[in-house]
Amino acid sequence: MPLEEVGGPINRIEGGAFSGYSAQFDGQHYFRIPYAELGGLNISGKGAQVSMFAVVRVRSGKTIAGIWSEGKGAGDDSGTRKYAM
């Protein structure tokens, strides 16, 4: 499943552990997978487990990846996080 670029194109810069390149995030752009396309990543229930791996250079505390419900929109804090890193 391909990742969608949200907020416009995400810069690709030299330097990366696997391909020699990395995505450079600016706090305004991010990747996403539409909920309907999550497939096996959409887990829940007792005993549900997921493994995640990322090579990331972080300059301040940020959420790198995960899945959660944002609630019903702006001002609604009823959302729940399934998993994140």
BAFI-3210 file (N, C-alpha, C; in Angstrom, 3 decimals, decimal comma, padded with zeros to 6 digits):
// residues 85
n [1|2|3|4|5|6|7|8|9|10|11|12|13|14|15|16|17|18|19|20|21|22|23|24|25|26|27|28|29|30|31|32|33|34|35|36|37|38|39|40|41|42|43|44|45|46|47|48|49|50|51|52|53|54|55|56|57|58|59|60|61|62|63|64|65|66|67|68|69|70|71|72|73|74|75|76|77|78|79|80|81|82|83|84|85]
n.u [000,829|000,721|002,055|000,296|001,044|000,498|-000,535|001,007|003,919|006,549|009,762|012,659|015,721|019,325|020,975|020,394|019,544|018,952|018,221|019,798|018,556|016,225|013,057|012,159|010,648|008,507|006,758|004,347|003,654|002,901|002,911|000,301|-001,917|-004,928|-007,760|-009,548|-007,833|-006,094|-006,014|-004,357|-003,033|-004,883|-005,699|-007,259|-008,667|-008,467|-005,276|-004,279|-001,541|001,188|004,096|006,441|008,813|011,226|013,582|014,754|015,659|015,221|014,575|013,146|010,651|008,299|005,422|005,923|004,738|001,581|-001,772|-004,944|-008,080|-009,433|-011,587|-014,602|-013,966|-012,817|-012,096|-013,201|-012,336|-012,631|-011,359|-009,394|-006,286|-004,815|-002,237|001,090|004,258]
n.v [-001,168|002,114|005,132|008,127|011,521|014,152|017,493|018,378|017,835|015,910|016,650|014,996|014,013|013,679|011,002|008,312|005,290|002,972|003,366|005,467|007,850|010,100|011,048|014,381|015,973|018,706|019,407|020,210|018,632|015,221|011,595|009,302|006,501|005,740|005,028|003,023|001,456|000,172|-002,546|-005,393|-003,876|-002,720|-003,473|-004,948|-005,699|-008,244|-009,487|-008,607|-007,717|-005,775|-005,112|-002,547|-000,711|001,763|003,989|006,820|010,206|012,344|015,611|016,727|015,693|013,738|012,174|009,356|007,280|005,586|004,523|005,839|007,064|010,171|011,170|013,039|015,288|018,756|019,952|017,755|015,450|012,707|010,726|007,715|006,071|003,452|002,343|003,643|005,190]
n.w [000,000|-000,953|000,511|001,256|000,559|002,644|002,726|000,705|-001,437|000,062|001,094|-000,150|001,025|000,934|002,624|004,443|006,096|004,623|001,823|001,193|001,114|002,718|004,153|004,727|007,253|008,146|010,120|009,135|007,002|006,212|006,030|005,154|005,428|003,988|006,032|005,131|003,676|005,388|006,011|007,224|009,145|010,762|013,697|016,596|019,827|022,415|022,995|020,570|018,515|017,291|015,396|014,981|013,079|012,713|011,320|012,534|012,867|015,343|016,355|018,381|020,769|019,187|017,666|015,770|014,213|013,902|014,816|015,287|016,531|015,833|017,138|016,887|015,457|015,417|018,650|019,918|022,207|022,402|021,041|020,530|021,006|019,235|018,729|018,836|018,033]
ca.u [000,000|001,544|001,762|-000,147|001,692|-000,537|-000,040|001,881|005,073|007,491|011,133|013,547|017,077|020,367|021,274|019,387|020,140|018,698|018,257|020,660|017,692|015,280|011,997|012,395|009,357|008,568|005,683|003,119|003,410|003,066|002,414|-000,828|-002,585|-006,360|-008,296|-010,151|-006,768|-005,171|-005,914|-003,826|-002,532|-006,012|-005,883|-007,905|-009,117|-007,569|-004,172|-003,831|-000,163|001,772|005,493|006,749|010,239|011,501|014,881|014,326|016,443|014,238|015,183|012,330|009,673|007,211|004,862|006,489|003,769|000,569|-003,156|-005,842|-009,289|-009,347|-012,870|-015,587|-013,536|-012,203|-012,622|-013,681|-011,222|-013,065|-010,581|-008,574|-005,094|-004,593|-000,804|001,914|005,652]
ca.v [000,000|003,326|006,199|009,402|012,714|015,094|018,857|018,649|016,940|015,841|016,703|013,841|014,525|012,660|010,478|007,365|004,016|001,872|003,763|006,624|009,030|010,196|012,051|015,479|016,489|020,080|019,644|020,548|017,573|013,887|010,476|008,590|005,429|005,896|004,016|001,915|000,657|-000,318|-004,006|-006,078|-002,936|-002,315|-004,558|-004,588|-006,832|-008,877|-010,228|-008,029|-007,254|-005,246|-004,704|-001,416|-000,414|003,001|004,629|008,209|011,184|013,275|016,758|016,969|014,616|013,717|010,879|008,949|006,497|004,983|004,527|006,273|007,778|011,570|011,598|013,522|016,531|019,801|020,124|016,486|014,674|011,340|009,795|006,736|005,619|002,015|002,200|004,722|005,222]
ca.w [000,000|-001,013|001,466|000,703|001,095|003,067|002,844|-000,429|-001,559|001,181|000,593|-000,046|001,193|000,999|003,954|004,903|006,482|003,688|000,416|001,010|001,144|003,830|004,069|005,660|007,693|008,640|011,071|008,405|006,018|006,767|005,237|005,741|004,691|004,257|006,949|004,373|003,069|006,407|005,958|008,393|010,151|011,596|014,653|017,850|020,612|023,366|022,404|019,303|018,595|016,073|015,514|014,108|013,006|011,993|011,521|012,609|013,628|015,884|017,039|019,570|020,941|018,207|017,330|014,485|013,453|014,746|014,342|016,341|016,138|016,238|017,683|015,913|014,831|016,234|020,002|020,480|022,744|022,679|020,225|021,241|020,293|019,220|018,961|018,273|018,478]
c.u [000,883|001,102|001,306|000,656|000,597|000,094|000,863|003,060|005,995|008,898|011,878|014,964|018,071|020,630|020,156|020,021|019,984|018,854|019,260|019,888|016,750|014,186|012,299|011,047|009,515|007,475|004,351|002,704|003,625|002,567|001,193|-001,246|-004,068|-006,890|-008,833|-009,100|-005,794|-004,991|-005,430|-003,235|-003,631|-006,352|-006,604|-008,247|-008,037|-006,502|-003,683|-002,420|000,284|003,228|005,731|008,240|010,416|012,927|014,604|015,357|015,458|014,961|014,380|011,275|008,501|006,654|005,339|005,465|002,739|-000,784|-004,036|-007,054|-009,167|-010,640|-013,771|-015,209|-012,980|-012,894|-013,133|-012,491|-011,586|-012,292|-009,747|-007,392|-005,021|-003,131|-000,062|003,341|006,235]
c.v [001,244|004,343|007,438|010,522|013,731|016,465|019,260|017,699|017,040|015,766|015,404|014,388|013,369|012,277|009,586|006,014|002,914|002,280|004,872|007,931|008,955|011,191|013,113|016,114|017,857|020,408|020,006|019,453|016,218|012,838|009,889|007,450|005,599|004,722|002,797|000,988|000,072|-001,835|-004,591|-005,164|-002,502|-003,462|-004,047|-005,863|-007,413|-009,690|-009,685|-007,471|-006,723|-004,906|-003,576|-001,157|000,870|003,436|006,124|009,035|012,267|014,387|017,192|015,873|014,727|012,304|010,535|008,214|005,931|004,985|004,909|006,931|009,195|012,052|012,079|014,844|017,517|019,923|018,854|015,650|013,221|010,299|008,869|006,318|004,096|001,712|003,346|004,553|006,582]
c.w [000,000|000,041|000,719|001,339|001,393|003,272|001,696|-000,448|-000,341|000,614|000,838|-000,006|001,240|002,441|004,428|005,109|005,431|002,224|000,137|000,994|002,334|003,477|005,108|006,000|008,322|009,648|010,427|007,421|006,684|005,771|005,939|004,835|004,991|005,090|006,204|003,768|004,085|006,396|007,270|009,448|011,118|012,547|015,885|018,597|021,505|022,628|021,071|019,478|017,241|016,366|014,532|014,192|012,210|012,300|011,412|013,372|014,047|016,632|018,249|019,629|019,994|018,104|015,921|013,626|014,414|014,070|015,527|015,731|016,661|016,888|016,570|015,289|015,842|017,593|020,650|020,913|023,030|021,871|021,080|020,377|020,366|019,491|018,303|018,749|018,210]
res [m|p|l|e|e|v|g|g|p|i|n|r|i|e|g|g|a|f|s|g|y|s|a|q|f|d|g|q|h|y|f|r|i|p|y|a|e|l|g|g|l|n|i|s|g|k|g|a|q|v|s|m|f|a|v|v|r|v|r|s|g|k|t|i|a|g|i|w|s|e|g|k|g|a|g|d|d|s|g|t|r|k|y|a|m]
***
